[in-house]
Every structure is written in structure tokens, then in C-alpha cells.
Amino acid sequence: MPNRTGELPLLKNKAESTIPDKMFFKIGEVGDIAGVETHVLRFWESEFKQLKPTKNRKGQRVYQKKDIETVLNIKKLLYEKGYTIAGAKKWLKENSLQTKRDDYESVGPKNRETLLAIKKDLKDVLLMLKKKV
């Protein structure tokens, strides 16, 4: 189960210490950190929807820490835990949904009521917009 920071349980604190303290990383740097070739990272991008680095003006991939954490999770699932690609996809999907649920559950009761009221109001606005179209 993910912890409160949204970090998946596979990473633990070891991964954070291996990721340099900067905002953006090039694909080669990510490959070095994760210990995989860049073509493997590009393949994983095509297979795992959770791994979507942005691209800069030159069209180069720009990874953030959350992307590197995802890469490290994928590597651990595939190489250490013996998951198939399909199994790793399922694991990541289930655990990212659990993280969202945990984040929602961590909201206090008063804030939850406020969020539910906002959600209802947004649905009402959407309904009114659909009627006008």
C-alpha cells in the first residue's frame, strides 16, 4: 500500500537517495540512475501510461523525480519481482488508484463535505451547459 507521500511501496527511502536533487533529467541521466539503456526507457514509455515525461522545445524527453520513481518501480517489478509487462501494468494501475483513494481518505470530514459540495456544483454547471448546447 502506498504511503502518505504517494510513493509506491517498492521504492522505500533507498531510491530517493539515488535520485539527485534537481528538477529535470535527460533520458541518459535517467538511464544511468536506473541502470537501464535509453531504448528500454523509450519502450517502457510506450507500454506504461504512468511514464510520460514531457518534452522540451527541442523535442528531448525531460523527466522529473516522479518519472524516475516510476522507472525504478517498473524496473523492480520486471527485473527483481519477475512480473510480466502485463502484470507490472496491472500492479502500477492498482497501486496508483490506491494512492488516489488514500489521498481522498486523508482529507478531513469537513474538507470532504466541502469537496463533495463542489463536485455537486460542478455537475450542476455541466448539466446546465449540456442543456444549452
C-alpha positions as CSV (number, residue, x, y, z in Angstrom):
1,M,0.0,0.0,0.0
2,P,1.4,3.5,-0.8
3,N,2.5,5.8,1.9
4,R,1.1,9.3,2.5
5,T,3.5,10.9,0.1
6,G,2.1,8.8,-2.7
7,E,5.4,6.8,-3.0
8,L,4.7,3.2,-4.1
9,P,5.9,0.6,-1.6
10,L,8.6,-0.8,-3.8
11,L,10.8,2.3,-3.6
12,K,11.4,2.8,0.1
13,N,13.9,5.5,1.0
14,K,16.8,4.0,-1.0
15,A,15.5,5.3,-4.3
16,E,15.2,8.9,-3.0
17,S,18.9,8.9,-2.1
18,T,19.9,7.7,-5.6
19,I,18.0,10.5,-7.3
20,P,20.0,13.7,-7.5
21,D,18.3,16.8,-6.1
22,K,17.3,18.6,-9.3
23,M,14.1,19.2,-11.1
24,F,14.6,17.9,-14.6
25,F,16.7,15.0,-16.0
26,K,17.6,14.0,-19.6
27,I,16.9,10.4,-20.7
28,G,20.6,9.5,-20.5
29,E,20.7,10.6,-16.8
30,V,17.6,8.6,-16.0
31,G,19.2,5.6,-17.7
32,D,22.3,6.0,-15.6
33,I,20.3,6.4,-12.4
34,A,18.0,3.4,-13.1
35,G,20.8,1.3,-14.7
36,V,18.9,0.7,-17.9
37,E,19.6,1.6,-21.5
38,T,17.7,4.6,-23.0
39,H,16.0,2.4,-25.6
40,V,14.5,0.4,-22.7
41,L,13.1,3.7,-21.2
42,R,11.6,4.6,-24.6
43,F,10.0,1.2,-24.8
44,W,8.6,1.5,-21.2
45,E,7.1,4.8,-22.2
46,S,5.2,3.1,-24.9
47,E,4.0,0.3,-22.6
48,F,3.3,2.1,-19.3
49,K,0.9,5.1,-19.4
50,Q,2.2,6.2,-15.9
51,L,5.5,7.0,-17.6
52,K,5.0,10.1,-19.7
53,P,8.0,12.5,-19.5
54,T,7.4,15.9,-21.0
55,K,9.4,17.1,-24.0
56,N,11.4,20.4,-24.2
57,R,11.4,22.8,-27.1
58,K,14.0,20.7,-28.9
59,G,11.7,17.6,-28.5
60,Q,14.0,15.9,-26.0
61,R,12.5,13.9,-23.2
62,V,12.5,15.7,-19.8
63,Y,12.0,13.5,-16.8
64,Q,11.0,14.7,-13.3
65,K,11.6,12.9,-10.0
66,K,8.2,11.3,-10.1
67,D,9.0,9.9,-13.5
68,I,12.3,8.4,-12.2
69,E,10.4,6.9,-9.3
70,T,8.0,5.2,-11.8
71,V,11.0,4.0,-13.8
72,L,12.6,2.5,-10.7
73,N,9.3,0.8,-9.8
74,I,8.9,-0.6,-13.3
75,K,12.5,-1.9,-13.2
76,K,12.0,-3.5,-9.8
77,L,8.7,-5.1,-10.8
78,L,10.2,-6.5,-14.1
79,Y,13.7,-7.4,-13.1
80,E,13.6,-8.2,-9.4
81,K,10.0,-9.3,-8.7
82,G,9.7,-11.2,-12.0
83,Y,6.5,-9.6,-13.2
84,T,5.5,-9.7,-16.9
85,I,4.8,-6.4,-18.6
86,A,1.0,-7.0,-18.2
87,G,1.5,-7.9,-14.6
88,A,3.6,-4.7,-13.9
89,K,0.9,-2.6,-15.7
90,K,-1.8,-4.1,-13.5
91,W,0.3,-3.6,-10.3
92,L,1.0,0.1,-11.2
93,K,-2.6,0.8,-12.1
94,E,-4.0,-0.8,-8.9
95,N,-1.4,1.0,-6.7
96,S,-1.8,4.4,-8.3
97,L,-5.6,4.1,-7.8
98,Q,-5.0,3.1,-4.2
99,T,-2.8,6.2,-3.8
100,K,-5.7,8.4,-5.1
101,R,-8.1,6.7,-2.7
102,D,-5.7,7.2,0.2
103,D,-5.3,10.9,-0.7
104,Y,-9.1,11.3,-0.7
105,E,-9.4,9.4,2.6
106,S,-6.8,11.6,4.2
107,V,-8.9,14.7,3.7
108,G,-10.7,15.6,7.0
109,P,-14.5,15.2,7.3
110,K,-15.2,18.9,7.0
111,N,-13.0,19.2,3.9
112,R,-14.6,16.1,2.4
113,E,-18.0,17.8,2.8
114,T,-16.7,20.8,1.0
115,L,-15.2,18.8,-1.8
116,L,-18.5,16.9,-2.2
117,A,-20.4,20.1,-2.4
118,I,-18.0,21.5,-5.0
119,K,-18.3,18.3,-7.0
120,K,-22.2,18.6,-6.9
121,D,-22.0,22.2,-8.0
122,L,-19.7,21.3,-10.9
123,K,-22.1,18.6,-12.0
124,D,-25.0,21.1,-11.9
125,V,-23.0,23.5,-14.1
126,L,-22.1,20.7,-16.5
127,L,-25.8,19.8,-16.7
128,M,-26.8,23.4,-17.5
129,L,-24.1,23.7,-20.2
130,K,-25.3,20.5,-21.8
131,K,-28.9,21.8,-21.9
132,K,-27.8,25.0,-23.7
133,V,-26.0,23.0,-26.4
